[in-house]
Amino acid sequence: MTSILAEHQRFLASLDIPPAPENVRRMANLVLANLGHLAEVGTARRARSGRLAPIAVQHLLNTPAQLQQHVPLDGREPLVGRLHELTVGPFRGFMRQETFDLSRDITLVYGANGTGKSSFCEALEAAMLGSISEAKVKRVEHRAYCNNARLRRHVLPVLTSWEGEAAPAAVVPSENTYRFCFIEKNRLDDFARIAARTPGDQRQLIATLFGVDQFSEFVRGFNPTLDENLNLTGLKALTLSGRRAHLAASEQLIKTNPEKLAQSDRDESAVAERIWAGKSFAEVCDWLFGNAQTQGRLPYVQGLLNAPSPQIYDVNQVNLAALLAEAYRIDELLSAAKQQLAARAEDVSYTHLYEAVLQLNDGANSCPACGTDLGNVAQNPFEKAQVGLQQLAELAAIEQKKVQHDQALTSVLHELLVAMSSAIRALVAVSPEELRVANLPLLPPTSAGEWLKPWLDNNQHAWRTLLNLVAAIEKKDAESHLILGQRQSLAQERERLDGYRSEIERCKTIRATSLQAVLDAQNEVAQFEVANHELVAEVATEAQQIAHHKMIKDSYDGFLEALRQYLDGLPALLLQGLGQRARNLYNSFNRDDPPAELLHALWLPLAENGKIEIEFSAEPGVRYDALVILSEGHIKCLGLAILLAKNIDQGCPVVIFDDVVNAIDDEHRNGIWRTFFEDDLLGGKQVILTSHAEEFLHRIQQELGVQRAQLIKVYKFLPREGEHHLRVDADPPTKNYVLLAQASLAAEEKRDALRHSRPAIESLTDRLWTWLGKRGDGRLELKLSGPRANWELNNKCVKLRGALGRMPNPHPAIPAVVAALDDLLGINGGSIEWSYLNGGTHDAQRDNEFDRAAVRRIIDAATALDAGLAQLQQGR
C-alpha cells in the first residue's frame, strides 16, 4: 500500500504540470483520501466503482482542489547526512534487540540461508520505506508480517543518520526518498522470468523491475466508467418523458378519430354491399343475426343443422318379395330332388350298403357277412361294393343337390326372417298404431321350423298386410334422404354465413376498439396534469441530481484518463536518460565475456508494453529484443544494470544490495563486484551488501586492498544452535591476507604471518600480472623444478619485477610497486622464509626459527605492494 500511496502522490504532483481541471484534482484527492478502501477491490463485478461512486456523490464538492501533499515530479527529497546505526528487535527473526553500525562506506553482511539476513534487510526497508515489499507480494498485513512469530509482537526498527558534528537523528521513512536505494534479488528473478511469459504479461516488465507493479494493478482496478453507478439519464425524467410521449399519442388519437370513424363507415358499407347489394350495414346485421322481431338467417340455419339427423331404415317391399320368391324357388328345387331320390329308393339303399361295406375294408381278411375267407369266396364283397358305387354315381349327384338346396333354403329363410324383423322394428317407430291394428303373427328368434306358415295362410293375408305397412317405411326413408341432402347445402350456407359473421364482427371490433381508445385518450388528457403533479416536481429535483452526477462522471473520466496517461508515461519517467549508463554498467558486469557479445547500444522502453532493444558490438545497426536473445543470466545483469543506473541517476546516498549477487550466476560475479568497488561508479555512496556466498565476500575483502579492507564493516550471521534468536558476529576476523599477516606478526606468530603472506603475495602478484597484461605484454617465462612441480613464488616475483622495469612511460605508481618487489626480493631466495613462501603452508618440523626482521620485511613489502597496486587500479 505504501508504494501505491507514494506513486499516487507523484501522480497528484503531475496534475500541476499543466494544471488539470479543478474537479479532476478533487477526484484525485478524493481517491487519495480513500486509497486503502478502494485498493482492496478491482473491476470484478464493478466493485471499485461501486465503492467510489457513493463517496464521490457525497464528498467530491467538499474535497479541496489543491494538492493535499506536494511531491516533486522526480521523487527526490533532500537527504541529510549518512546512515549511522540500525537498532532492530524484536522484529521478524530478531527476538531481542541488535544494533548494527552502518556508518562505514561498505557494510558486508553474510551468512548461510536461514540465519537472518532477510530480516536485516526487511528491517532496513521498514525503517527507510515504511513498508516491506515481500509483505505486499504475499498479501500479508504489514503489522502481522513484522511480528516475531514466537513473541507475536514487534518494535519498529530505528535507523539513524548523522551529518558533521550534529547528533545522530532518526531517519523518517520516505518511499519517495529511498525507493531506489534497494536492489533486491526477487526483483531480478521476476524480471528474468518475465521473458518466459506471454506478451500480455510482459507489459509489467518495468513495473516489476522498479517495484511499481502494485500501482499498475491499482490503476487497472478502476472501472472504465462510473456511469452504471450514477444517475445520468434521470429515471423520473424518463418516466415523465414516456408519459408525455404517451399523452402526445393520445392527443393525436383524438385528433384523427373522425377520419378513423369515416373509414370504419366505408369499410362497413363495403362489407354490406358484398353480402347483400343495396342493403345497409345495419340491415345486413339484422338479416344475418336477427333482432327482437325476426330470427336471423345464421341462427336459423345453425338450428337446422343442430337438429338430430333422421334415421334411414332401408326396408322395402321389393327386397321382402324377392326374398320370399327365392325361398319358393329353392323349395321347389328341393322338392324335385327329393322326388328323384324317392323314385330310386332301392338304389339309395344299395348306395348306403356299399358305403357301409367299404368302411369295413381296412385290414379285412374275410367276408363281413358270412365270415368266409376272401380267398375262397366266389366274389370279393369289397370289390363288388366299389363297382356298385361307381355305377350309382348319378344318384350321388342328386343326393348332393338335395343337400345344397336344403342349405340354401335354410339361408334364405334366415335372411327373410331378419328382413321381416327389421321391418317390424321400423314399423314400431314409424306406424305403431297401424302395426297394432294389423295383429301380425309373431316372428320367432330363429328360422327353424314352420315359422313362415302363419304368414302365408289365408292366401298370404299376413304377408300382404306386412308389405302394405312397409310402404309407409319406404315413404319415411324417402323423406329422410331428402332431409339429408338438404343438410349438405345448409352446411355450405352456414360456412358462407360464418364468413360474413367474421367480417362483420371485425368491423364492429375495430369500431369498438377505436371508440374505447378515444374515450381512454380523452380521460388521460383530462387527468394528466393532476395525475403527474408529484412526478413533475420529482423531475425538477432530479435534474439537480443529474447535473451533479454528470459533473462526477466528467471528473472521473478526466481523472482516469490522466491516471492512465501517467501510468503509460511511467516507464519513460523511470527510465529517462538511463540507457547509456545502463549499457556501460551491463558491459562492466560482463567484462569477462567476448568483446563481440558486449552491447554497442541499449534502448529502454518509453511505454509500458515497449521492448528493451539492444545492439551488439559485433553487429552495430542490428537491433534485437533483449528478452528474446539474452540468456536468463544476462537478463538479470541487464535488470541489475538498469536499477543501479537509476540509483546513480537519482543521486541516492546509499545502495542496498539484498542478496543480489546470489541471483547472478558465478560467471558474472567477478565483473559485478569489480563494478561495485573498483570502477568508482559508487563513489561517495554507502554500500550495504548481503550475501550467503562467503567466498564472494572473501574475494572482495582480499582484492579491495588493505586500506579499504580496514574500512569495511562486516557482520556474519551464524547458524542457530537450538536457540530461537538470531546469532550475529559483529566483529568477524578479516579475510584480507595482508591484514591477517600483520596481525599474526603483531602477536609474534611468525609462522602464521608467513602462512598468510604466501596467499597475500600470490593474490597481489596475480592482480599485478593481470594489470600488466592489460597495459602491455603480459607474457612471463617461469621456471619449474620438475614436470609436475608448481612454479615458485620467488621466480614469479623476479619475472614481474623485470617486466615492470621494462615498461615505457610507466604509471606514476610503478616505482612504488617496483620498490616493494625489490624489497621483497632483497631477502635471500634461499632463506627459510622464502623456502616457506615457495613451499606453501604445509606443516613441517623446522630446526631453525624464522627471522623476525625478515618476516617483517616480507609483510611490509606485501603491504607496500598492496598500496601501489591500489594506485595502479585507481588509475586504470
Buried (B, 14 or more C-beta within 10 A) or exposed (E): BBBBBBBBBBBBBBBEEEEBBEBBBBBBBBBBBBBEEBBEBBEEEBBBBBBBBEBBBEEBEEBEBEBEEEBEEBBBEEBEBBBBBBBBBBBBBBBEEBEBEBBBBBBBBBBEEEBBBBBBBBBBBBBBBBBBBBBBEEEEEBEEBBBBEEBEEBBBBBBBBBEEEEEBEEBEBBBBBBBBBBBBBBBBBBBBBBBEEEEEEBBBBBBBBBBBBBBBBBBEBBBEBBBEBBBBEBEBBEBBEEBEEEBEEBBEBBEEBEEBBEEBEEBBBEBBBEBEEEBEBEEBBBBBBBEEEEEBBBBBBBEBEEEEEBEEBEBBBEBBEBBBEBBEBBBEBBEBBBEBBEEBEEBBEBBEEBBEBBEBBEEEEBBBEEEEEEEEBEEEBBEEBBEBBEEBEEBBEBBEBBEBBBEBBEEBBBBBBEBBEBBBEBBEEBBEEEBEEBEBBEBEEEBEEEBBEBBEEEEEBBBEBBBEBBEBBBEBBEEBEEEEEEBEEBEEBBEEBEEBBEBBEEBBEBBEEBBEBBEEBBEBBEEBEEEBEEBEEBBEEBEEBBEBBEBBBBBBBBBBEBBBEBBBBBBBBBBBEBBEBBBBBBBBBBBEBEEEEBBBBBBBBEEBBBBBBBBBBEEEEEEBEBBEEBEBBBBBBBBBBBBBBBBBBBEBBBBBBBBBBBBBEEEBBBBBBBBBBBBEBBEEBBBBBBBBBEEBBBBBBBBBBBEBBEEBBBBBBBEBEEEEBBBBEEEEEBBBBBBBBBBBBEEEBBBBBBBBBBBBBBBBBEBBBEBBEEBBEEEBEEEEEEEEEEBBBBBBBBBBBEBBEEBEEBBEBBEBBBBBBEBBBEBEBEBBBBBBBBBEBEEEEEEEEBBEEBBBBBBBBBBBBBBBBBBBBEEE
